[in-house]
Amino acid sequence: MALSRRAFVKTVGLAGAAGGGVVASTSLQGGETKNGWQTVDSTVEGTLYDTVMSTAGPVAVGGDGVVLLREPGGWRPILEHGPHVAGNGLLAADRTDDRSAVWFVGGGGAVGRYDVRSKTLIDFSAPGGKTSSWADLSVVGSAGDERVFLINGSGEFVAGDFYDGGVDWSDVLQTDAKGVSEEQGIPEDEPGSGSSALGLDFATSNVGFACDTTSGVYRTTNAGQSWQKIGIEDAQVGFQDVAALPNGRVVVAGGGGLLYSYNGSSWRKQQIGDDNIYALETGTRTVASGANGVVYEKGSSGWESTQTSTSSALYGMAYDRTGNYPDIAVGDSGVIVESGDYQGSLPNTIELTGAQDTSTSYRFSVTDVVARGPNTENAKVEEGHVASGVVGGDTDTFGFSGDISTFAVTGGDPDNLTVTVNGAKRSASSLGTATWEAMDVPFDGALYDVVNAGDDSYAGGEGGTFLHRTTDDGDAWEVVETGGPRGSGDAVRKLAASTDGNVVWAAGESGSLGRYTVTASTGDSGSRPKDGFDDHSQPEGHAGGWTALAVAGDAGNERVVVAGQSGGVYTGTYASGNDGVSWHATRITGGVAVTALDMETPQNGYLADENGDIYHTTDGGRNWDRIGIDGGDADITDLAVLGPEEIYASAGDGTVIRYNGRVWTKRFAGASGLNAVDAHDGDLIAAGASGKIYAKGTWQWEPQPTPTQASLHGIAVGHDNAPTLVSGGGGTVLRRHTNK
């Protein structure tokens, strides 16, 4: 269990940092201390295998795919199930030269990249189809233009160049295809010669070294295309790690406290301790960690050993080069020991701006630490994690770590407050752990979808029931149609609104398809729908159930795309004055049910099927090109498109899969299957079985408490004056509390 914030934060200071950031100075209390090293709570019990320094702070990786980040208030998980949500242990980590991106590898072919600036994960698992465990990696270059090298326990090697959110991988060098040249003792195209390779490090994008458990050390000068064995004869110990130095030099660590240094022509043996050494790091300092909680550092008079506050084996070590973060070592049973205080910049910012000639008060809390920024002297910070203030014609700025857990406008008009988080404008209702309240709905059947149309909202469900949210008497729902577009009681499964919100389309069972016109608002009574659907059911004779619907464009010229269980996709444009829609039918999924549609514009859209395949159209749905998901193993249930390089897909296995234009990456949301996802600007919501709702937080998808156990089917993320709503079984409609 993590220590409470009040127990573990000894001091919190703040100051303006370079670039206008906020610096927090903290030290943790509560753990055993020895020789300047302190044992701290890692929040996990599994083994941690490696640690690196990033611009956001130290990062550690380990069993079950966990990735931890050190924040001012302590360690927190930023990834709990690995990059592919398979729970494979992560065995090694490295970072780019500018420390802005962290890479990690491990079991099941796991390969992941986490950008600590944008807080974005990309999954690159199983490069070249390899699902064996990657034992180590090395990264060279700055974030966005880095080269990454991987090695597995059998000595198989692969290299990749990262750019534009993707990686171009080399062919995997097969160790079982080549042997050792008897004449030269050179393994052709293989480090490790089939033994267990454990260490890899590159000094440049071409020059690197690998070591194995049979005293072998190998060098490449052509980015791994070929390898030469350079030692070590008669070493008689297995090697655990390798550190590449400038000018072709290298150091390897092994059993029995031995280090071997290579100067380009010969090896030198050093005994620096009695027990195994597992990790090496070089640079401005040279440090190592090993068995029994001992760490080592090379000084002017040689190596010195220090017993830390633990007796556990320490498999990874990283030292701070900036003076901002403590030195770190990690190991067995989730142990983390630190030396030094956290004095880094807080990774997130929030700005609160009040309109001129107004006064608006606010209060918010975060899960870790918050501190005032420059020119925010009148605001208050309580207990290190709660901030409050008043703005009017000015801006309050805070730095914080963790997530915003609560946010409320405590005085004045919320419309006079502009909130910006990490450079993106956010609505007050989207911040913090939301309060969801059940609305009064005069219907007890399942409501399969909900949609906002302008400031109005509509829901549809069993028996063709169609409801409208009215503001006449508080904020209530009324049944405006029964029986569905055909009047025959077909369930309404999907709803979609025109871009201007003046029309809502409904699709459901037995080919039911209808167009519902919303009249203009009048006075305080809200907008009123006209009587009845325009029936456009069973286009081209399609009488099967519809499973997906999308609409784009303003009413009177909207593009409608609808698809069903047999994989047929029907597209058409409604034109004012025409009696119907001219439909174009196509089949793209080989009879597999289409599960989701989202049209970003009348021409540009996306489609998913139950096999996990996703398609893209640029001609309004007449033609579709597959864009993923390679290796997909989950049913896609819904799509939310924010742009061609930001697409989210919910899945039946409780994950949300994000597309960055090149790569699809899973993120675990919860154990319950997801039925829907929706987004507007930076506000992302997913919902599913057992009343579960999840919101995209700073690092991960965060569960939000709800008052229902009903299965949830539809989401409408609010904007402007429209609320955020979720619909589900038993006539459930949940409304997110607006924090007003």
N, C-alpha and C positions, 0 to 999 in steps of 0.2 A: 504493500500500500504506500502511495506517495505521501511524503510529509506534507502537512498543511503549510500554506504560504507563510503564516505567522511563525511557524516553528522553524522553517529552514532559511528564511531570509534574514541574515544578520544585519546588513546595511543596504540601503538603497540610496544612491546619489544620482544626480543627473547634471548634464551640461550639454551645451551645443556642440555637435560633432561636425567634422568636415562635411560639407554638402548640406548642412542644415539638419542633420539627424539628431536624435536624442540618445545620450550615452547613459547606461545604467551600470552602477558599480555595486555588485552583490557578492556575498560569500554565504555558503550554506552551513547550517548548524546541524548537529545531531549525530554525525557519524564518527567512528573511531579515527583518531589522528596519530600518525607516527612519522617522524623524520620529515615533517613538512608535507606529507601526503595524507589525504583524508578519504575515507570510504563514504560514498554518497549513494543515495537511493536511485537506482536505475529504472525503477517501476516494472522490471521484468525479472524472471527467474531463470530463463534459458541462457545458455552460453553466448557471450558476445565475442566475436572472432576478430574484429578489426575496428579501427577508429581513424578518422582523418579530420583535419581542420578545414572549415569553410568560412566564407565571409559572414555567414549567419551564426557561426559558432561551431564547436566540435560536433561531429556526427559519428555514431556508432552503429554497427550492424551485427546481426547474429541469428540465433535459432528461430525457426518458424517464420523467417522472412521479416523480422522486425528491423526497423530503422529508427533510431533515436536522435533527437536534436537537443543539445544543451542550450537552454534559455536562461534568462537571469534568475528565474525562480526554481530551476532544476531541469531534469531531463524529462522529455515527453516523446511519445511515439508519433512519428509523422507517417509511418507506414507499418502496418501490423501483419500483413500476410504476404509480403514479397511483391515484386513488380508484376507478376502474372496472377496474383491472388490465389496461388497454389500452396502457400504455406511452407515452401522449401526454404531451408536455412540459407542464410547469406554468409559466405565464408571470407570475403575480402572486399575492400573498398579502396578507392583512390579518388583524387580530385584533379580538376583542371589547374593549369598553372596560375590562373587568377583566383582560384578557390571559389568560383561562382557556381560550379556544377560538380556534383558528387556522383560517381559511378559505383555500382556494387554488383557482385556476381555470387552465384552459389549453386545449390542443388537443383536438379531438374532443368538445367540449362538456363537458370535465371540470370538475366542481365537487365539492369535498370539504370536510368539516369535521372537525377533529381536536380533541377535548377533551383537553388535556394533563394534566388532573387524573385523569380516569378512564382515560386512554390508549385512547380509543375513537374509531374512524373511522366517519363516516357518509358514504355516497356519494349525492350529489344531482345527478349528471351528467345532462346533456341536459334541463334544465328547459324546459318548453314544447315538448319534442321537438327542441330546437336542438342540433345536434351540430357546429356551426361553432366555431372557436376563440374562447374568451372572452379578451379582451385585458387587462381589469383588473376590479377589484371594490372595493367599499367596505363596511365593516361598522360599524354603529352600535348601541350598547346593550350590556348585560352578558350574559354567557353564559347561555343558557336563555331569553332574551327579546330576542334580537337581531334586527335587520333587516339584510338583505344586499342589495346592489345589484350587478348585473353589466352589462358592456358588451362587445360584440365589435368586431372590426375594421371592420365595416360600419356601426357606430353603432347596432346593435340593442341594446335595453335591456330588462332584466327585474328586478323587485324581489321579495323573498320575506321572509316573517315566520317565524322559527324558534320552535317551541314543542313540548314533549312529544316530542322526538326527530324531528320532521318539519318540513317547510317548506310553507307555502301560498304558491305563486308567483302573481304577477300575469301578465296576458297579455303576450306579447312584443310590443314596439312595433316595427313593421315600417318600416324606413327606405325600402324601395323602394315604399311605398304613399303616402308624403307628400312634398311638395316644400317649397321655401322660398317664403314669402310675399313677393312682389315689393314689396308696399306697406310691410311692416314688417321684412323681412329676418329673419323668425322661422321656423325649421324647426318644423313642426307635428308633435309627437309623436316627435321624433328629434334626438338629438345627433349631430353629425358630418355630416349631410346627405349620407350615402353615401360620404364620404371615410374614411380609415383612422383610426378613433378609438383612442387609445392610453392616455388617462388618465381616471380617475374618482375623485372623492373627495366624501364627504358630511360636512357639518359637524353636521347634525342628521338626524333621521329624515325630514325633508321637504326640507331645503335642501342641494343638491349641485351639483357642477360637473363638466363633462367637457371634454376638449380633443382635438384631432385634428392630423393631419399637414399640414393646409393653413391653419394659423394660426387655426383656429376655437376659440372658448371658449364654452361653453353653460352656462346656469344653469336649475335647476328649483327651484321653491318648493313643489311638491306631490308630492314623492316620485317624480318622474319621469314623471308623467302627461302633462306638457307641458314643453317646453324653449324657452328664449329665447337667441338668439345675442347675446353681449355684447362681442364683439371677436374678433380684434384687427386692425384695418385697418393695412395697410402693414407688418405684422410681418415678412413674407417669410422666415420660418423655420418648420420643422415643430416641433410641440410634443410632448414626450415624457412629461411627467408634470404633475399638477396637485395642489395642496394647498389644501384649504378652510380658511379661518381664521374666527374668530368675527366676528359683526356683518356678514356678507355679503361679507367680503373674501376674496381668493384670490390665489395665486401660481402661475404656470405656468413650466415649464422647457423650454428649446428648444436648437436648434443654435447653434453658435458661441459658447457660453458665456453665452447671454442668459437673463435672468429678466425676467418681466413681473409686476408687482404691481397689483392692482385694489382700490381703496378703496371701491367701491360706486357710483362715478360716472365715474372716469377711470383710465387705465392709466399706469404708470410703468415705463420700461425701464431695466434695470441690466446692465452687462457685468461678470460676476464671474470670467470665465476666457476661454480661447481655444477650448476644445473643447466638444463636445456634453455637455449635462447630461442624465442619464437618470433620476435619481430625486431626489425631494424628501421630506423628513419635517419636520413642524412640531410644536410643542407647547411644552414648557419650553425647548427648543432648536430652532433651525432649521438643518438640515443638508442637504447634497446630495452626490451622487456622479456621476462622469462618465467620459469617455474617458481613456485613458492612465493609469489608476490614481490620478486626482486626486480628492480629497474637499474639500468646502467647508463652512464654518460661519460663520453670521452672528454677529458680536460687537457690542460697544457702538460700535465705530468703523467698522463695515461688514463686508463679507464677506472672509474669509481663506481662501486655498487651501493645501492640503497635499499634497505628493507622498507617496503611501504606498509600501509595500515592493513594489508590483507596477506594471507598465506596462500591464496588461490593462484593458479597459473594465470599469467597475463599474456594473452595471445596477440594483442594489438596495442600500439602506443603512438601518440601524436603529440608534438610539442608546438607551442604557440610562437609564431614569428613576429607578432605585432604588439604584444603586451596587452591585448584585449581579453584574452581567454586563458583559463587554466590549462596546464599540461594534463594529458589524459592517458590512462592505461585501462584496458578492459580485459575481461576473461571469464573464467568459470562461473556458472550460476548467476549470471547477470551482474557480476561485480564490476564496479567502476571506482577507480581511485583518481583523485585530482590533486594537483599542486598549484596553488595560486587562486586568484579571484577572477570573477567575471566582470569585465569593464568594457564590454562591447556595445555597439550601437543597437538600440532596439530595432527589430527587423520590420516593424509595421508602423504606419502613421495614420492618424485620423485628424481631419480638419473639420471644424464646425464653424460655419459662417452665417451670421444673422443679417437679415435684410436691413437696409438703412431705415432709421427712424422707427425701429421696432425693438422689442425686448423679448428674447426667447431663452428659456432656461432648459438645461438638459442634465441628464445623469446617466452614466454607463459604467459597466464593470467588465473586466477581462479575466481570463482564466489564469494569467500569469502575472505580469508586472506592467504598470502604466506609469508614465512620467510626463511632466509638463515639458513642452517645447519652448522655443524662444517666444517672447512677447505674450506669454500666457500666464502672467504673474497672478492675475485675479482669480483664476480657476483653482479648484481644490483637488487634492489627491488624498484619499483616505485609505489606510491600511495597505498601501502599495498597489491596490488593484481596483479602486473605485475612484472615478473622476466626475466632477460636476462643475457647472459654471453657467454664466449668462452671456449671450452675445447679442449685439445689435449694431450693425454697420461695421463689425470687426470680425476677426477670425481667431479662434482658439485652436492650438495645435498640440497634439500629444504623440509621443512614441509609445508603442506597447508590444508585448510579446504574448503569444497564445492567441486565443480567439476572443471576440467580443461576446460575452455571455448574456448581458442584459443591456438594453438601451431604451430610454424613455424621454420624451419631451415633457418636462414637469411644469412648464408655464409658458403662456403665449401660444401663438398659432404655429403648428408644425410646418405649415406651408411657407413660413418665413425663415426656416432653417434649411441650409444646404449642407449635406454631410458628404465628405469625400474620404474614402478609405484606400490607401495605397494608390492614390491618383485617380480612382474611379468613383464617380458619383453613386451614392447608395441611398435608397429610401429608408426612412427610420424603421418602417415595418419589416425590412429585410435583415435588420441587425439584431444580434443576440439570439438567445434561445427563445423562439417564438412561443406565444400562448395561443393554442388552438381551441376554439370554442364551437360547440355544436349549434347549428342554426335550427330554427323552428321550420320544419318542412312538412306540408300536408300530404305526405305520401310515404308509405312504409316499404315499398319495393326497392330493388336495387337500382341505383343511379349510376350508369356506366360512364357518363362523361359530363363535363361542365366546361363552359366557355364564357369568356367576357366578350361582349360586343359593345364597343365604346365604354360607357359607364354602366351598362346593363350587364346582367349575367343570366345564363340559361343552363338548365340541366335536363338530361334525357335518360330514360331507363326502361324498365319492364313495362310491357303492355302498350308501348308507344307513348308513355306519359312524357309530357314536355312542360317544364316549369320555368317561370320567370321570377327573378328577384326584383321585388318592388320596394321603393322607399316611401310608399304612402303611409304605412303604419310602422314606424321604426325602420327595420330592415328585414323584411319577411319574404317568404316565397309563396307563389300562387300557381296553381295548375292552370295552364292556358290551353293545352291540347291533350287529348287522350286518343289512343288508337294509332298514333303515328301518321306519317304522310299518306299512307294508303287507307287509313281509317279501319284497318283490319286487326289492330292490336299487335303489330310487329314491334318487337323491342327496338328502341333507339340505342345503338351501340356507340356511335361516334358523332361528335359535333364539331363544326368549324365555322368561323366567322369571316366575313369579308374584311379587307384591310381597313376600311372606314367604319366598320362595326354596324353597318346598316342592314346587313343580311346575315342570317344564320342558316347553314345547311345541316341536315340531319340524315344519317344513314343507319340502316339496321338490318333486321332479319328479312328474309324472302325478297331481297332486292329493293327493300323500301328506301326511298331517297326523296327528300323534300327540301324546299327553299322557303324560309320564313322571313318575312320583311318586318323590320323594326321601324316604327314611325319616329318622327322627331320628338324631342322632349318638349313638354308644355308646362310651364309654371313649376310648382313644387311637386307635381304628381308623378314625376319620373316619366320615362318614355314608355309608350304602350305598343305592344305588338298588334299587328292586324289580325283579323280572324282567319285562322286556317293556314295550312301549308299549300304552296304550289307543288303539286305532285309530279315528280320526275322519276318515279320508280321504274325499276327493271329496264334500264337502258340496254338497247341491243338484245332484249330478251333475257337479260341476266336475272335469274330469280333466286340465286344463292345469297347467303348472308354476306353483308359487307363487314370487313374487319379493319378497314383503314380509310381515312378521309382527310383531305387537305383542300383549303381554299386560299387563293391569293388574288389580289386586285380589288379595286373598289366595286361596290354594288352596281349592277347594271353592265359590268364588263368583267366579271370575276371568272378566273380559271378554277375549275373544279376537277379534282383528281380523286377517284374512289377505287378501292380494290377489295378483293374478297378472298375466300378460303381456298379457291382453286388456283390462285395466282394470277387471275385476270386483272388488268389495270385499265380503267376507262377514264379518258380525259375529255374535257369539253369546255367551251367558253359560253357563259350565259350572256346574251345580248338583249338589252331592253327592247321591248316591242315584239320579240320573237315568242312563239308559243312554247318553245322547248330549247334544248341544247343539242348541238350536233356533236355526237360522241365518236371518239376514236378508241378502238379496243386493241390491246396488245397483251401478250403473255410473255413474261420474262423470267419466271421462277420455276418453270417446269412442273407446274401443278402444286407447288408448295404455297401454303397460305401466306399472304402479305399481312404483316402484323403492325406496321407503322408507316405513316406518310407525313412529310412536312415540306411545304412549299415555301421557300424563302421569298421568292418572287413568282409572278405568273409563269416564268420560263425556267427558273432554277429551283430544283427540289431534290428530295432524298426519300428513299424507300427501303424498308427492311422486311425480311421474311423470317419464318420460324426456324430456318436453318442457320441463322446468324449471318446471312449475306446482306450487304447493304449496297444500294445502287444509287446512281446520280443521273439526273436529267438536266439538260440545258435547253430543251426545246418544248417545255411545258408538259412532258410526260409521254411523248410519242416514242422516244428512244431512251434507253437506260444503259449506263455503263457500271459494271461492278467495281466498287472501290474497297471492298473488304467484306468480312473480316477474316484474314488468313488465320487458320488455326482456331477460329471461333468455336466455342463449345457451349454456348448459352443461348437460350431463346431470347431474341430481341423483342421487347414488348412495346417500346415507344421511342420516339426521336424528338430531340429539341435542338434546333439549328440556330446558332447565333451568327454564323458566317462560315465560309468554306474551310476555315482553319480552326473552327471551334464548334464541333458537333458532339452531342451527348446522346447515348443510347442506354436505356434502362434494360435490365435483363432479369430473367426469371430466377437466376441464382443469387440475387441480392447485390449485384454489382452494377456500376455505371461505367460505361466505356466511352472514353473521350478520343476524338479524332483531331489531330493537329494539322491535317492536310497531307500527311505522309504516313503516320503511324497511329494505330489504334491501341489505347492503353486502358486496362481495367483498373477500377478503384473499388474496393470493398465498401459498401454502404451499410449493410446489415444482414443478419441471418435469414430474414424473411424475403421471399421473392418480391420483386418490384413489378408493378403493373404500368407505371406511368412516370414520365419526367417532363418538366416544363421549365422554361427559362425566359427571363427578360433582363437585359443588360447583365449585371453581375449577380442577379438573384436566381439561384437554381434550387429546385425542389424535386424530390423523388418520393413516390409513395407506393405502398403495396399491401401485402397480406397483413392480417392481424392489427390493423389500424396504424401501421408504421409509416412515419414521415421522416425524411432526412433532408437536411439543408447542407449545401456545400459550404464548408468552413474554410478557414485560412489554409489548413493543411489537408484536411480529410472531410469526408461526409459525416455530419454529426446528427445523431438521432434527436428528435424533438418530441416531447410528451404530447399525447393526444387523449381525448376523453372517450375513445371508442376502440373496440376490438374488431370492428367490421372490416372486411376487405375493402381497400380503397382502389378505385379504378381510374379516376380522371383528375386532372390538375389544370387550374387556370391561374398562372402567376399574374398578380395585379400590376397595374401601372396607372399613373395619373390618379383618377378618382375610382378606379376599379379595384375591388378587393382581391386578395389571393384566396382561392377556394380549392377544396378537395372534395370529391364526391365518392360515394361508395354504397355498400350494401345496407339494407334496412332503411332506406331513405336518408342516408347520412350525407350531410353537407357540412364540412368544417370550414370555418373562416379564421384566417390568421389575425390575431390581435394586432392592431395598427400602432401600438405604443403611443397613442395620442392621449 
